[in-house]
Amino acid sequence: MNDQSTATQTISKALICIDERSKDRDNGPERSMDRAVAIFNAATGLGMSESDGWLFMICLKIARHKNGQGYNQDHFVDIAGYAGLLAESVESASGDYDGGQ
């Protein structure tokens, strides 16, 4: 297997995970990071944004990878998915989001 197919497979799995988790945990295409960040901000008094929340999740997955317990593709699948959700969040916050069209 070459590097390109591994990257493609990881990104493809991330797309599937986003859809499956949305169905299992949210209401349709709705995302729950905005609610999680609102709860966090209420508890801490900090001003984290939804985009900060997605970036935090990417950092969490990198930290778990760097923990030294060997390769776990799940970390990279989640990083790819969170990167897409971060991009969606940043675009939405900037007013440039077109709903994925």
Contact map, one row per residue, 1 for C-alpha under 8 A:
11101100000000000000000000000000000000000000000000000000000000000000000000000000000000000000000000000
11111100000000000000000000000000000000000000000000000000000000000000000000000000000000000000000000000
11111110000000000000000000000000000000000000000000000000000000000000000000000000000000000000000000000
01111111000000000000000000000000000000000000000000000000000000000000000000000000000000000000000000000
11111111100000000000000000000000000000000000000000000000000000000000000000000000000000000000000000000
11111111110000000000000000000000000000000000000000000000000000000000000000000000000000000000000000000
00111111111000000000000000000000000000000000000000000000000000000000000000000000000000000000000000000
00011111111100000000000000000000000000000000000000000000000000000000000000000000000000000000000000000
00001111111110000000000000000000000000000000000000000000000000000000000000000000000000000000000000000
00000111111111000000000000000000000000000000000000000000000000000000000010011001000000000000000000000
00000011111111100000000000000000000000000000000000000000000000000000000000001001100000000000000000000
00000001111111110000000000000000000000000000000000000000000000000000000000000000000000000000000000000
00000000111111111000000000000000000000000000000000000000000000000000000000001000000000000000000000000
00000000011111111100000000000000000000000000000000000000000000000000000000001101100000000000000000000
00000000001111111110000000000000000000000000000000000000000000000000000000000000100000000000000000000
00000000000111111111000000000000000000000000000000000000000000000000000000000000000000000000000000000
00000000000011111111100000000000000000000000000000000000000000000000000000000000100000000000000000000
00000000000001111111110000000000000000000000000000000000000000000000000000000000100000000000000000000
00000000000000111111111000001000000000000000000000000000000000000000000000000000000000000000000000000
00000000000000011111111100000000000000000000000000000000000000000000000000000000000000000000000000000
00000000000000001111111111000000000000000000000000000000000000000000000000000000000000000000000000000
00000000000000000111111111111110000000000000000000000000000000000000000000000000000000000000000000000
00000000000000000011111111111000000000000000000000000000000000000000000000000000000000000000000000000
00000000000000000001111111000000000000000000000000000000000000000000000000000000000000000000000000000
00000000000000000000111111100000000000000000000000000000000000000000000000000000000000000000000000000
00000000000000000000111111111111000000000000000000000000000000000000000000000000000000000000000000000
00000000000000000000011011111110000000000000000000000000000000000000000000000000000000000000000000000
00000000000000000000011001111100000000000000000000000000000000000000000000000000000000000000000000000
00000000000000000010011001111110000000000000000000000000000000000000000000000000000000000000000000000
00000000000000000000010001111111000000000000000000000000000000000000000000000000000000000000000000000
00000000000000000000010001101111110000000000000000000000000000000000000000000000000000000000000000000
00000000000000000000000001000111111100000000000000000000000000000000000000000000000000000000000000000
00000000000000000000000000000011111110000000000001001100000000000000000000000000000000000000000000000
00000000000000000000000000000011111111000000000011000000000000000000000000000000000000000000000000000
00000000000000000000000000000001111111100000000000000000000000000000000000000000000000000000000000000
00000000000000000000000000000001111111110000000000000000000000000000000000000000000000000000000000000
00000000000000000000000000000000111111111000000111001000000000000000000000000000000000000000000000000
00000000000000000000000000000000011111111100000000000000000000000000000000000000000000000000000000000
00000000000000000000000000000000001111111110000000000000000000000000000000000000000000000000000000000
00000000000000000000000000000000000111111111110100000000000000000000000000000000000000000000000000000
00000000000000000000000000000000000011111111111100000000000000000000000000000000000000000000000000000
00000000000000000000000000000000000001111111110000000000000000000000000000000000000000000000000000000
00000000000000000000000000000000000000111111100000000000000000000000000000000000000000000000000000000
00000000000000000000000000000000000000011111110000000000000000000000000000000000000000000000000000000
00000000000000000000000000000000000000011111111000000000000000000000000000000000000000000000000000000
00000000000000000000000000000000000000011101111100000000000000000000000000000000000000000000000000000
00000000000000000000000000000000000000001000111110000000000000000000000000000000000000000000000000000
00000000000000000000000000000000000010011000011111011000000000000000000000000000000000000000000000000
00000000000000000000000000000000010010000000001111111000000000000000000000000000000000000000000000000
00000000000000000000000000000000110010000000000111111100000000000000000000000000000000001000000000000
00000000000000000000000000000000000000000000000011111110000000000000000000000000000001001100000000000
00000000000000000000000000000000000000000000000111111111000000000000000000000000000000000000000000000
00000000000000000000000000000000100010000000000111111111100000000000000000000000000000000000000000000
00000000000000000000000000000000100000000000000001111111110000000000000000000000011011000000000000000
00000000000000000000000000000000000000000000000000111111111000000000000000000000011001000000000000000
00000000000000000000000000000000000000000000000000011111111100000000000000000000000000000000000000000
00000000000000000000000000000000000000000000000000001111111110000000000000000010010000000000000000000
00000000000000000000000000000000000000000000000000000111111111000000000000000110011000000000000000000
00000000000000000000000000000000000000000000000000000011111111100000000000000000000000000000000000000
00000000000000000000000000000000000000000000000000000001111111110000000000000000000000000000000000000
00000000000000000000000000000000000000000000000000000000111111111000000000110110000000000000000000000
00000000000000000000000000000000000000000000000000000000011111111100000000100010000000000000000000000
00000000000000000000000000000000000000000000000000000000001111111110000000000000000000000000000000000
00000000000000000000000000000000000000000000000000000000000111111111000000100000000000000000000000000
00000000000000000000000000000000000000000000000000000000000011111111111100100000000000000000000000000
00000000000000000000000000000000000000000000000000000000000001111111100000000000000000000000000000000
00000000000000000000000000000000000000000000000000000000000000111111100000000000000000000000000000000
00000000000000000000000000000000000000000000000000000000000000011111110000000000000000000000000000000
00000000000000000000000000000000000000000000000000000000000000001111111000000000000000000000000000000
00000000000000000000000000000000000000000000000000000000000000001001111100000000000000000000000000000
00000000000000000000000000000000000000000000000000000000000000001000111110000000000000000000000000000
00000000000000000000000000000000000000000000000000000000000000001000011111110000000000000000000000000
00000000010000000000000000000000000000000000000000000000000000000000001111111000000000000000000000000
00000000000000000000000000000000000000000000000000000000000000000000000111111100000000000000000000000
00000000000000000000000000000000000000000000000000000000000011011000000111111110000000000000000000000
00000000010000000000000000000000000000000000000000000000000010000000000111111111000000000000000000000
00000000011011000000000000000000000000000000000000000000000000000000000011111111100000000000000000000
00000000000001000000000000000000000000000000000000000000010010000000000001111111110000000000000000000
00000000000000000000000000000000000000000000000000000000110011000000000000111111111000000000000000000
00000000011001000000000000000000000000000000000000000000000000000000000000011111111100000000000000000
00000000001001101100000000000000000000000000000000000000000000000000000000001111111110000000000000000
00000000000000000000000000000000000000000000000000000110110000000000000000000111111111000000000000000
00000000000000000000000000000000000000000000000000000110010000000000000000000011111111100000000000000
00000000000000000000000000000000000000000000000000000000000000000000000000000001111111110000000000000
00000000000000000000000000000000000000000000000000000100000000000000000000000000111111111000000000000
00000000000000000000000000000000000000000000000000100110000000000000000000000000011111111100000000000
00000000000000000000000000000000000000000000000000000000000000000000000000000000001111111110000000000
00000000000000000000000000000000000000000000000000000000000000000000000000000000000111111111000010000
00000000000000000000000000000000000000000000000001100000000000000000000000000000000011111111100000000
00000000000000000000000000000000000000000000000000100000000000000000000000000000000001111111110000000
00000000000000000000000000000000000000000000000000000000000000000000000000000000000000111111111110000
00000000000000000000000000000000000000000000000000000000000000000000000000000000000000011111111111000
00000000000000000000000000000000000000000000000000000000000000000000000000000000000000001111111110000
00000000000000000000000000000000000000000000000000000000000000000000000000000000000000000111111110000
00000000000000000000000000000000000000000000000000000000000000000000000000000000000000000011111110000
00000000000000000000000000000000000000000000000000000000000000000000000000000000000000000011111111000
00000000000000000000000000000000000000000000000000000000000000000000000000000000000000010011111111110
00000000000000000000000000000000000000000000000000000000000000000000000000000000000000000001000111111
00000000000000000000000000000000000000000000000000000000000000000000000000000000000000000000000011111
00000000000000000000000000000000000000000000000000000000000000000000000000000000000000000000000011111
00000000000000000000000000000000000000000000000000000000000000000000000000000000000000000000000001111
